[in-house]
Amino acid sequence: MIKKILLNVTYNLAILLFIFFLIWSIRHERYLLSAASVFMIVVVVFLKVRLVKEVKTLAKKGSS
C-alpha cells in the first residue's frame, strides 16, 4: 500500500510540475510545448484516476 501512496504523491507532483510548465510555455509563446504539457497532464490525471479506483477496490476487499 505504501507504494501506491508514493505513486499518488508522484502523480500529484507531476501534475503540479506540468501545470507550471504549461503556464511558462504560454507566457513565452511556445505553443507546441503547451500542447505537450496539456497532453501529459491528461495522461497523468488518467493514471491517477485508475490508481484511485484500484485503491478503492483493494480497500473494499480488505474490509469485507
N, C-alpha and C positions, 0 to 999 in steps of 0.2 A: 504494500500500500504506500510505503514511503516513496517508491519510485514514481508512482502516479502523482503524488503531491509535488515532487520535484519537477516532473514533466509539466504539470499545470503551472507552476511558477515560471518555468522556462517559456511556456506559451504566452503567459501574461507579459513577460519582459520583451519577447519578440514582437508582440502586438504594439506595445508602447514604443519600441525602437523603430518599427516600421511607420508608425504614425508621425514620429519626429522626422523621419527621413522623408515622408510624404510632404510635410509642411516645408521642409528645407528645399525639396526639389521644385515645389510650386513657386516658392519665393524666388528661386534662381532660374525659373523658366526652363526647367529640364523635364519636359512633359513625358518623355519616354521613361525616365526613371520614376516619374509619378505613377504611370500606368503599371510599372513593375512592382512598385511598393503597394499599390492597391491590390494587385493580384496576390502578392504574398500575404497581405492582411487577410484576404478572403480564405486563402489556404490554411493559415494558422487558426483562424476562427473556426473553420470546418473541423480541423483536427481537435481543437479544444472541445467543441460540442460533442464529437464522438467520444472523447475521453470522459466527459461528464456523464454521458449516457452509460458508458461502461462501468464507471464507479457506482452509479445509482443501481445498476443491475447487480453488481457484486454486493452492495450494501443490503439489497433486498434478500439475496440468497443467504447472506451471513446472519440476518436477523430471523430468518424462518427456522 
